[in-house]
């Protein structure tokens, strides 16, 4: 799946512009971002799309030198399952 990357959001749309998947990470406190929302359309659930979003989010934040406060329950779960990626994690709520 090809994702569109904005400064504080990674997402994918269908051919009609409808949202299929997204992760949002707005500015938070202390220069960190808050990974606060993950969405995957029902038609894509169980296909690993949420994990791909988290991987893209990690890569983007790592490349930009940003840290993350994890608020989204899925993000917390994913980063706990991938401790090698915790170098960008400032806090898990």
SEKEDREN-480223 format. One record per residue: residue in one letter; x negated, y negated, z negated of N, C-alpha, C in turn. Coordinates in nm, 3 decimals. Each point is the difference from the previous one (the first is absolute). Layout:
SEKEDREN-480223
<atom kolba="a" n_east="X" n_north="Y" n_up="Z" ca_east="X" ca_north="Y" ca_up="Z" c_east="X" c_north="Y" c_up="Z"/>
...
end
This chain:
SEKEDREN-480223
<atom kolba="x" n_east="-0.085" n_north="0.117" n_up="0.000" ca_east="0.085" ca_north="-0.117" ca_up="0.000" c_east="-0.089" c_north="-0.124" c_up="0.000"/>
<atom kolba="x" n_east="0.036" n_north="-0.097" n_up="0.080" ca_east="-0.077" ca_north="-0.124" ca_up="0.008" c_east="0.061" c_north="-0.103" c_up="-0.093"/>
<atom kolba="x" n_east="-0.081" n_north="-0.051" n_up="-0.092" ca_east="0.046" ca_north="-0.099" ca_up="-0.096" c_east="-0.038" c_north="-0.140" c_up="0.042"/>
<atom kolba="x" n_east="0.083" n_north="-0.094" n_up="-0.038" ca_east="-0.027" ca_north="-0.143" ca_up="0.019" c_east="-0.051" c_north="-0.050" c_up="-0.134"/>
<atom kolba="x" n_east="-0.113" n_north="-0.071" n_up="0.002" ca_east="-0.061" ca_north="-0.047" ca_up="-0.124" c_east="0.008" c_north="-0.151" c_up="-0.010"/>
<atom kolba="x" n_east="0.068" n_north="-0.046" n_up="-0.104" ca_east="0.003" ca_north="-0.141" ca_up="-0.037" c_east="-0.091" c_north="-0.015" c_up="-0.121"/>
<atom kolba="x" n_east="-0.016" n_north="-0.122" n_up="-0.048" ca_east="-0.088" ca_north="-0.024" ca_up="-0.114" c_east="0.044" c_north="0.077" c_up="-0.124"/>
<atom kolba="x" n_east="0.130" n_north="0.007" n_up="-0.027" ca_east="0.049" ca_north="0.063" ca_up="-0.121" c_east="0.109" c_north="0.104" c_up="0.026"/>
<atom kolba="x" n_east="-0.006" n_north="0.060" n_up="0.119" ca_east="0.102" ca_north="0.099" ca_up="0.037" c_east="-0.053" c_north="0.084" c_up="0.116"/>
<atom kolba="x" n_east="0.030" n_north="0.129" n_up="-0.005" ca_east="-0.027" ca_north="0.090" ca_up="0.112" c_east="0.132" c_north="0.069" c_up="0.030"/>
<atom kolba="x" n_east="0.037" n_north="0.003" n_up="0.129" ca_east="0.132" ca_north="0.055" ca_up="0.032" c_east="0.003" c_north="0.056" c_up="0.142"/>
<atom kolba="x" n_east="0.110" n_north="0.069" n_up="0.029" ca_east="0.026" ca_north="0.053" ca_up="0.134" c_east="0.147" c_north="-0.020" c_up="0.031"/>
<atom kolba="x" n_east="0.027" n_north="-0.038" n_up="0.123" ca_east="0.137" ca_north="-0.018" ca_up="0.046" c_east="0.032" c_north="0.101" c_up="0.109"/>
<atom kolba="x" n_east="0.128" n_north="0.025" n_up="0.019" ca_east="0.041" ca_north="0.082" ca_up="0.114" c_east="0.004" c_north="-0.086" c_up="0.126"/>
<atom kolba="x" n_east="0.036" n_north="0.059" n_up="0.111" ca_east="-0.002" ca_north="-0.071" ca_up="0.129" c_east="0.098" c_north="-0.117" c_up="0.006"/>
<atom kolba="x" n_east="0.096" n_north="-0.002" n_up="-0.091" ca_east="0.098" ca_north="-0.109" ca_up="-0.004" c_east="-0.033" c_north="-0.103" c_up="-0.107"/>
<atom kolba="x" n_east="-0.112" n_north="0.015" n_up="-0.067" ca_east="-0.041" ca_north="-0.096" ca_up="-0.102" c_east="0.047" c_north="0.033" c_up="-0.140"/>
<atom kolba="x" n_east="0.066" n_north="0.114" n_up="-0.016" ca_east="0.045" ca_north="0.041" ca_up="-0.134" c_east="-0.116" c_north="0.055" c_up="-0.081"/>
<atom kolba="x" n_east="0.002" n_north="-0.029" n_up="-0.129" ca_east="-0.107" ca_north="0.043" ca_up="-0.088" c_east="0.003" c_north="0.152" c_up="-0.021"/>
<atom kolba="x" n_east="-0.114" n_north="0.064" n_up="0.023" ca_east="-0.015" ca_north="0.145" ca_up="-0.022" c_east="-0.078" c_north="0.030" c_up="-0.126"/>
<atom kolba="x" n_east="-0.102" n_north="-0.081" n_up="-0.029" ca_east="-0.085" ca_north="0.026" ca_up="-0.115" c_east="-0.074" c_north="-0.127" c_up="-0.038"/>
<atom kolba="x" n_east="-0.027" n_north="-0.017" n_up="-0.131" ca_east="-0.078" ca_north="-0.115" ca_up="-0.042" c_east="-0.056" c_north="0.019" c_up="-0.140"/>
<atom kolba="x" n_east="-0.108" n_north="-0.071" n_up="-0.024" ca_east="-0.054" ca_north="-0.017" ca_up="-0.134" c_east="-0.029" c_north="-0.149" c_up="-0.013"/>
<atom kolba="x" n_east="0.039" n_north="-0.058" n_up="-0.114" ca_east="-0.024" ca_north="-0.142" ca_up="-0.022" c_east="-0.093" c_north="-0.017" c_up="-0.119"/>
<atom kolba="x" n_east="-0.084" n_north="-0.103" n_up="0.009" ca_east="-0.096" ca_north="-0.027" ca_up="-0.106" c_east="-0.028" c_north="-0.151" c_up="-0.008"/>
<atom kolba="x" n_east="0.098" n_north="-0.074" n_up="-0.057" ca_east="-0.018" ca_north="-0.145" ca_up="-0.014" c_east="-0.107" c_north="-0.036" c_up="-0.102"/>
<atom kolba="x" n_east="-0.044" n_north="-0.125" n_up="0.007" ca_east="-0.098" ca_north="-0.049" ca_up="-0.097" c_east="0.059" c_north="0.015" c_up="-0.139"/>
<atom kolba="x" n_east="-0.089" n_north="0.031" n_up="-0.093" ca_east="0.042" ca_north="0.023" ca_up="-0.138" c_east="-0.084" c_north="-0.088" c_up="-0.089"/>
<atom kolba="x" n_east="-0.044" n_north="0.050" n_up="-0.110" ca_east="-0.079" ca_north="-0.081" ca_up="-0.092" c_east="-0.148" c_north="0.033" c_up="0.012"/>
<atom kolba="x" n_east="-0.082" n_north="-0.094" n_up="-0.036" ca_east="-0.144" ca_north="0.021" ca_up="-0.004" c_east="-0.060" c_north="0.035" c_up="0.135"/>
<atom kolba="x" n_east="0.061" n_north="-0.044" n_up="0.107" ca_east="-0.053" ca_north="0.027" ca_up="0.133" c_east="0.035" c_north="0.136" c_up="0.057"/>
<atom kolba="x" n_east="0.068" n_north="0.082" n_up="-0.078" ca_east="0.041" ca_north="0.133" ca_up="0.047" c_east="0.132" c_north="-0.012" c_up="0.077"/>
<atom kolba="x" n_east="0.034" n_north="0.106" n_up="0.070" ca_east="0.132" ca_north="0.012" ca_up="0.061" c_east="0.079" c_north="0.104" c_up="-0.079"/>
<atom kolba="x" n_east="0.132" n_north="-0.005" n_up="0.012" ca_east="0.086" ca_north="0.098" ca_up="-0.065" c_east="0.058" c_north="0.091" c_up="0.107"/>
<atom kolba="x" n_east="-0.038" n_north="0.126" n_up="0.000" ca_east="0.063" ca_north="0.096" ca_up="0.091" c_east="0.135" c_north="0.032" c_up="-0.066"/>
<atom kolba="x" n_east="0.103" n_north="-0.068" n_up="0.052" ca_east="0.127" ca_north="0.000" ca_up="-0.072" c_east="0.115" c_north="0.070" c_up="0.071"/>
<atom kolba="x" n_east="-0.021" n_north="0.044" n_up="0.124" ca_east="0.114" ca_north="0.058" ca_up="0.072" c_east="-0.051" c_north="0.088" c_up="0.114"/>
<atom kolba="x" n_east="0.055" n_north="0.120" n_up="0.007" ca_east="-0.025" ca_north="0.090" ca_up="0.113" c_east="0.135" c_north="0.049" c_up="0.050"/>
<atom kolba="x" n_east="0.018" n_north="-0.002" n_up="0.131" ca_east="0.125" ca_north="0.043" ca_up="0.061" c_east="-0.031" c_north="0.087" c_up="0.121"/>
<atom kolba="x" n_east="0.071" n_north="0.112" n_up="0.012" ca_east="-0.006" ca_north="0.084" ca_up="0.119" c_east="0.144" c_north="0.036" c_up="0.036"/>
<atom kolba="x" n_east="0.037" n_north="-0.023" n_up="0.124" ca_east="0.134" ca_north="0.032" ca_up="0.048" c_east="0.028" c_north="0.150" c_up="-0.019"/>
<atom kolba="x" n_east="0.125" n_north="0.032" n_up="-0.027" ca_east="0.039" ca_north="0.140" ca_up="-0.021" c_east="-0.045" c_north="0.091" c_up="0.115"/>
<atom kolba="x" n_east="0.001" n_north="-0.052" n_up="0.122" ca_east="-0.036" ca_north="0.081" ca_up="0.116" c_east="-0.147" c_north="0.043" c_up="0.000"/>
<atom kolba="x" n_east="-0.082" n_north="-0.065" n_up="-0.083" ca_east="-0.144" ca_north="0.029" ca_up="-0.004" c_east="-0.045" c_north="0.064" c_up="-0.131"/>
<atom kolba="x" n_east="0.091" n_north="0.016" n_up="-0.093" ca_east="-0.039" ca_north="0.054" ca_up="-0.131" c_east="-0.050" c_north="0.143" c_up="0.013"/>
<atom kolba="x" n_east="-0.099" n_north="0.032" n_up="-0.079" ca_east="-0.058" ca_north="0.133" ca_up="0.001" c_east="-0.101" c_north="0.023" c_up="0.110"/>
<atom kolba="x" n_east="-0.037" n_north="-0.106" n_up="0.072" ca_east="-0.094" ca_north="0.013" ca_up="0.111" c_east="-0.134" c_north="-0.065" c_up="-0.029"/>
<atom kolba="x" n_east="-0.022" n_north="-0.041" n_up="-0.125" ca_east="-0.129" ca_north="-0.057" ca_up="-0.038" c_east="-0.017" c_north="-0.148" c_up="0.030"/>
<atom kolba="x" n_east="0.109" n_north="-0.067" n_up="0.039" ca_east="-0.010" ca_north="-0.141" ca_up="0.037" c_east="-0.034" c_north="-0.087" c_up="-0.121"/>
<atom kolba="x" n_east="0.057" n_north="0.027" n_up="-0.115" ca_east="-0.030" ca_north="-0.080" ca_up="-0.118" c_east="-0.148" c_north="0.011" c_up="-0.037"/>
<atom kolba="x" n_east="-0.055" n_north="0.120" n_up="0.012" ca_east="-0.143" ca_north="0.018" ca_up="-0.025" c_east="-0.086" c_north="-0.076" c_up="0.100"/>
<atom kolba="x" n_east="0.044" n_north="-0.002" n_up="0.127" ca_east="-0.072" ca_north="-0.077" ca_up="0.102" c_east="0.004" c_north="-0.149" c_up="-0.034"/>
<atom kolba="x" n_east="0.114" n_north="-0.048" n_up="-0.048" ca_east="0.010" ca_north="-0.139" ca_up="-0.042" c_east="-0.098" c_north="-0.031" c_up="-0.112"/>
<atom kolba="x" n_east="-0.006" n_north="0.090" n_up="-0.100" ca_east="-0.091" ca_north="-0.022" ca_up="-0.112" c_east="-0.146" c_north="0.000" c_up="0.046"/>
<atom kolba="x" n_east="-0.032" n_north="0.090" n_up="0.090" ca_east="-0.137" ca_north="0.007" ca_up="0.054" c_east="-0.034" c_north="-0.130" c_up="0.074"/>
<atom kolba="x" n_east="0.094" n_north="-0.050" n_up="0.079" ca_east="-0.022" ca_north="-0.126" ca_up="0.073" c_east="-0.011" c_north="-0.117" c_up="-0.097"/>
<atom kolba="x" n_east="0.081" n_north="0.001" n_up="-0.104" ca_east="-0.006" ca_north="-0.104" ca_up="-0.101" c_east="-0.136" c_north="0.002" c_up="-0.070"/>
<atom kolba="x" n_east="-0.041" n_north="0.118" n_up="-0.042" ca_east="-0.132" ca_north="0.013" ca_up="-0.064" c_east="-0.110" c_north="-0.054" c_up="0.093"/>
<atom kolba="x" n_east="-0.001" n_north="0.045" n_up="0.123" ca_east="-0.104" ca_north="-0.041" ca_up="0.095" c_east="-0.003" c_north="-0.151" c_up="0.017"/>
<atom kolba="x" n_east="0.118" n_north="-0.060" n_up="0.014" ca_east="0.008" ca_north="-0.144" ca_up="0.020" c_east="-0.050" c_north="-0.077" c_up="-0.122"/>
<atom kolba="x" n_east="0.045" n_north="0.041" n_up="-0.118" ca_east="-0.041" ca_north="-0.069" ca_up="-0.122" c_east="-0.149" c_north="0.018" c_up="-0.026"/>
<atom kolba="x" n_east="-0.049" n_north="0.119" n_up="0.022" ca_east="-0.144" ca_north="0.028" ca_up="-0.017" c_east="-0.082" c_north="-0.087" c_up="0.095"/>
<atom kolba="x" n_east="0.040" n_north="-0.004" n_up="0.125" ca_east="-0.073" ca_north="-0.078" ca_up="0.100" c_east="0.000" c_north="-0.149" c_up="-0.036"/>
<atom kolba="x" n_east="0.111" n_north="-0.048" n_up="-0.055" ca_east="0.012" ca_north="-0.141" ca_up="-0.035" c_east="-0.060" c_north="-0.033" c_up="-0.136"/>
<atom kolba="x" n_east="-0.043" n_north="0.101" n_up="-0.074" ca_east="-0.057" ca_north="-0.022" ca_up="-0.133" c_east="0.103" c_north="-0.038" c_up="-0.104"/>
<atom kolba="x" n_east="0.124" n_north="0.043" n_up="0.022" ca_east="0.108" ca_north="-0.031" ca_up="-0.095" c_east="0.024" c_north="0.117" c_up="-0.095"/>
<atom kolba="x" n_east="0.057" n_north="-0.031" n_up="-0.115" ca_east="0.039" ca_north="0.102" ca_up="-0.097" c_east="0.151" c_north="0.001" c_up="-0.010"/>
<atom kolba="x" n_east="0.053" n_north="0.112" n_up="-0.055" ca_east="0.145" ca_north="0.018" ca_up="-0.005" c_east="0.048" c_north="0.037" c_up="-0.139"/>
<atom kolba="x" n_east="0.113" n_north="-0.057" n_up="-0.035" ca_east="0.077" ca_north="0.043" ca_up="-0.115" c_east="0.113" c_north="0.084" c_up="0.056"/>
<atom kolba="x" n_east="0.011" n_north="0.123" n_up="-0.046" ca_east="0.098" ca_north="0.093" ca_up="0.056" c_east="0.129" c_north="-0.006" c_up="-0.081"/>
<atom kolba="x" n_east="0.106" n_north="-0.045" n_up="0.064" ca_east="0.131" ca_north="-0.011" ca_up="-0.062" c_east="0.096" c_north="0.102" c_up="0.059"/>
<atom kolba="x" n_east="-0.008" n_north="0.022" n_up="0.129" ca_east="0.085" ca_north="0.097" ca_up="0.069" c_east="-0.028" c_north="0.141" c_up="-0.052"/>
<atom kolba="x" n_east="0.103" n_north="0.073" n_up="-0.042" ca_east="-0.021" ca_north="0.136" ca_up="-0.051" c_east="-0.071" c_north="0.092" c_up="0.100"/>
<atom kolba="x" n_east="0.032" n_north="-0.013" n_up="0.128" ca_east="-0.068" ca_north="0.085" ca_up="0.098" c_east="-0.148" c_north="-0.034" c_up="0.008"/>
<atom kolba="x" n_east="-0.033" n_north="-0.129" n_up="-0.004" ca_east="-0.140" ca_north="-0.041" ca_up="0.005" c_east="-0.077" c_north="0.055" c_up="-0.120"/>
<atom kolba="x" n_east="0.061" n_north="-0.007" n_up="-0.118" ca_east="-0.065" ca_north="0.054" ca_up="-0.120" c_east="-0.026" c_north="0.150" c_up="0.020"/>
<atom kolba="x" n_east="0.100" n_north="0.072" n_up="0.046" ca_east="-0.013" ca_north="0.145" ca_up="0.023" c_east="-0.111" c_north="0.029" c_up="0.102"/>
<atom kolba="x" n_east="0.001" n_north="-0.073" n_up="0.112" ca_east="-0.098" ca_north="0.025" ca_up="0.105" c_east="-0.142" c_north="-0.026" c_up="-0.049"/>
<atom kolba="x" n_east="-0.021" n_north="-0.110" n_up="-0.069" ca_east="-0.135" ca_north="-0.031" ca_up="-0.048" c_east="-0.044" c_north="0.097" c_up="-0.110"/>
<atom kolba="x" n_east="0.093" n_north="0.052" n_up="-0.079" ca_east="-0.037" ca_north="0.102" ca_up="-0.098" c_east="-0.042" c_north="0.129" c_up="0.069"/>
<atom kolba="x" n_east="0.061" n_north="0.029" n_up="0.115" ca_east="-0.036" ca_north="0.120" ca_up="0.076" c_east="-0.126" c_north="-0.019" c_up="0.084"/>
<atom kolba="x" n_east="-0.046" n_north="-0.124" n_up="0.012" ca_east="-0.120" ca_north="-0.032" ca_up="0.078" c_east="-0.094" c_north="-0.085" c_up="-0.085"/>
<atom kolba="x" n_east="-0.055" n_north="0.056" n_up="-0.107" ca_east="-0.083" ca_north="-0.080" ca_up="-0.092" c_east="-0.124" c_north="-0.059" c_up="0.067"/>
<atom kolba="x" n_east="-0.044" n_north="0.057" n_up="0.111" ca_east="-0.115" ca_north="-0.056" ca_up="0.071" c_east="0.032" c_north="-0.137" c_up="0.061"/>
<atom kolba="x" n_east="0.126" n_north="-0.036" n_up="0.005" ca_east="0.043" ca_north="-0.129" ca_up="0.055" c_east="0.023" c_north="-0.105" c_up="-0.109"/>
<atom kolba="x" n_east="-0.018" n_north="0.036" n_up="-0.125" ca_east="0.032" ca_north="-0.090" ca_up="-0.110" c_east="-0.098" c_north="-0.116" c_up="-0.017"/>
<atom kolba="x" n_east="-0.098" n_north="-0.009" n_up="0.088" ca_east="-0.095" ca_north="-0.110" ca_up="-0.012" c_east="0.065" c_north="-0.136" c_up="0.027"/>
<atom kolba="x" n_east="0.116" n_north="-0.004" n_up="0.060" ca_east="0.069" ca_north="-0.127" ca_up="0.023" c_east="0.109" c_north="-0.026" c_up="-0.104"/>
<atom kolba="x" n_east="0.025" n_north="0.095" n_up="-0.089" ca_east="0.111" ca_north="-0.010" ca_up="-0.095" c_east="-0.044" c_north="-0.080" c_up="-0.121"/>
<atom kolba="x" n_east="0.071" n_north="-0.111" n_up="-0.024" ca_east="-0.025" ca_north="-0.081" ca_up="-0.118" c_east="0.082" c_north="0.049" c_up="-0.118"/>
<atom kolba="x" n_east="0.121" n_north="0.049" n_up="0.031" ca_east="0.093" ca_north="0.042" ca_up="-0.107" c_east="0.112" c_north="0.082" c_up="0.061"/>
<atom kolba="x" n_east="0.051" n_north="0.097" n_up="-0.077" ca_east="0.119" ca_north="0.078" ca_up="0.039" c_east="0.108" c_north="-0.029" c_up="-0.103"/>
<atom kolba="x" n_east="0.112" n_north="-0.050" n_up="0.047" ca_east="0.110" ca_north="-0.031" ca_up="-0.093" c_east="0.107" c_north="0.107" c_up="0.006"/>
end
